[in-house]
Amino acid sequence: MHNVAFLRTAQRGGPKRGHTWTFLNLLYDHAVLNPRGVGHHLEGFGTELDSLGYALLTIEEFLTSATHFCVWLEACGLSFAEVGQTDCCGVWISSLQLSGEQKAEACLATLHDRRVQRFVVYLRKQGAISAITNSRPDDPYPLISFRDWLLSRRGLAGRTVDRHLRLVTQMLPALGTNSATYNAASVRRVILAQIRGCRPANAKTMVGALRVYLRFLATSGLCQAGLDHALPCVAEWRLSSLPRYLNAAQAYCLIDSCEKNGPQGLRDRAIVLLLIRLGLRAGDIAGMCLGDIDWREATLLVRGKGRRDVCLPLPQDAGDAVLDYMEGARPQIPIDRVFLCTRAPFRPLESRSIVSGIVRAALKRAGIKTAPTYGANLLRHTAATMMLRGGATLHEIGTVLRHKSPDTTAHYAKVDVAALQQIAQPWPNEEGKC
């Protein structure tokens, strides 16, 4: 491992960004590590890491682990083609002779394994090795058809489809694989056992997934019809609570907490303004593409639930914040998403939870400790209540929030206290008179 010290000493001279081949020259000049025939792969791997924004020292560490792995393959008489057929990475990790404490050895081996796995992924993309065959058994045939049915017939998002499949797969051992034998008593017994001890929201999700699966089986002729009606209803009254939102002062304080300096501040400010001004969902932010913004017309194309595309006007302050981020902070890499992670590797925001985490951090910076919730949906409710108090009608609010049913938008009428006071009836006295 003395080549690492050699590389770090040589790096102090300072290879600059975009010149990752300097590391390879250092490796080849070192007599201990000199793998033959893999130089272009190592060079391409370093260039890819550099384009993703990794620091030079991190690139050096990745190249060191990858070079050790190539030398080991050469010493064992193995080729890249055999990497895709056997667990060469695992054998190499177990063969490492590291010094120090056992816990430290395990941590260092884990680091080497992650770096080499990343190198293997790069080789697979370049076609140098074949994809490793997945040994996990395939999903049963009904689940494969169920997935296609949800995507093509129901128009559900991929995340929702995966959740339905995961829950149904969890219940399949108790249900049995022969759907022709399902009856009302058996499906009811299975779902009651599954939801026992669950919170109402989770229980409702599980019942919904099984209900949709039974409807799919019935339409396909794989089980008797009407079994979905045998499932119990979860006692959770829809729209029974008040909307949870921030008042106007808290909303402006939240916006001001996102400073206009640095990549993270510019990105977070643009995200918070879009959430508050347009009531977007966290998934809308994570999936927003560069082509969705029409700067000439000042509009934003939002791809919401049910594959419904809606074109919304882009407010001035939100548009300015997005433009400041794209011109001054967004990494210039060929990724079609608007918002990216601020640390290497630069990549899109992979999930809605990341957007909710940005809102949670902004609430903490703003010193708002009494927020009813701490996710991105809090700002969606805030946007609706601010529009309502600004004079917008429920129909206009429902259009911006892209509600399918007017009943969903009517939920926000509860926060219009001034209007409710005008229609409230006086409380009767003891004699029954008002």
Order of alpha helices (4+ residues) and beta strands (2+ residues): alpha-alpha-alpha-alpha-alpha-alpha-alpha-alpha-alpha-alpha-alpha-alpha-alpha-alpha-beta-beta-beta-alpha-alpha-alpha-alpha-alpha-alpha
